[in-house]
Amino acid sequence: MKFEFTVQNVKCGGCASAIQTGLRQDARVREVTVETPTGRVTVEAEGEIRAELSAALNALGYPERTG
């Protein structure tokens, strides 16, 4: 399944790398791409794990944007 998030606090390539490394800790995650200018995170994963991915992003310091 493909999940898309728009998150806060993505400022540089280091942020993108931290997100990719953090989300790939979950064995169900196949691929993570991060667009630094927009804060868009796209995740290819097995199963319906959107809530878990959102929680992981929040724990990493990149909460979803609201509104």
C-alpha positions as CSV (number, residue, x, y, z in Angstrom):
1,M,0.0,0.0,0.0
2,K,1.1,3.6,-0.6
3,F,0.7,6.2,2.1
4,E,1.3,10.0,1.7
5,F,1.9,12.4,4.6
6,T,2.7,16.1,4.7
7,V,4.8,16.7,7.8
8,Q,6.3,19.6,9.7
9,N,9.9,20.4,10.4
10,V,11.6,19.0,7.2
11,K,14.3,21.5,6.6
12,C,17.2,19.7,4.9
13,G,18.5,16.5,3.6
14,G,19.5,15.4,7.1
15,C,15.8,15.6,8.1
16,A,14.9,13.5,5.1
17,S,17.5,10.9,5.9
18,A,16.3,10.8,9.6
19,I,12.7,10.1,8.4
20,Q,13.9,7.4,5.9
21,T,16.0,5.7,8.5
22,G,13.4,5.9,11.2
23,L,10.5,4.5,9.1
24,R,12.6,1.7,7.6
25,Q,13.0,0.3,11.1
26,D,9.6,-1.3,10.4
27,A,10.1,-4.5,8.4
28,R,6.8,-3.8,6.6
29,V,8.1,-0.6,5.0
30,R,9.5,-1.2,1.5
31,E,10.3,2.3,0.3
32,V,10.4,5.9,1.8
33,T,10.7,9.0,-0.3
34,V,10.9,12.5,1.2
35,E,10.4,15.8,-0.7
36,T,12.3,18.3,1.5
37,P,10.8,21.5,0.1
38,T,7.2,20.4,0.6
39,G,7.5,18.0,3.6
40,R,5.8,15.3,1.6
41,V,6.6,11.8,2.7
42,T,5.6,8.8,0.6
43,V,5.8,5.3,2.0
44,E,5.3,2.0,0.3
45,A,4.4,-0.6,2.9
46,E,2.7,-3.9,3.4
47,G,-0.6,-3.7,5.2
48,E,-2.8,-0.9,6.6
49,I,-0.3,0.7,8.9
50,R,-1.0,4.4,8.3
51,A,-1.7,5.1,11.9
52,E,1.5,3.4,13.0
53,L,3.5,5.4,10.4
54,S,2.0,8.7,11.5
55,A,2.9,7.8,15.1
56,A,6.4,7.0,14.1
57,L,6.8,10.3,12.2
58,N,5.5,12.1,15.3
59,A,8.0,10.3,17.5
60,L,10.8,11.2,15.1
61,G,9.8,14.9,15.4
62,Y,8.0,15.3,12.1
63,P,4.3,15.4,13.0
64,E,1.7,15.6,10.2
65,R,0.5,19.0,9.3
66,T,-3.1,19.7,10.1
67,G,-5.4,22.2,8.4
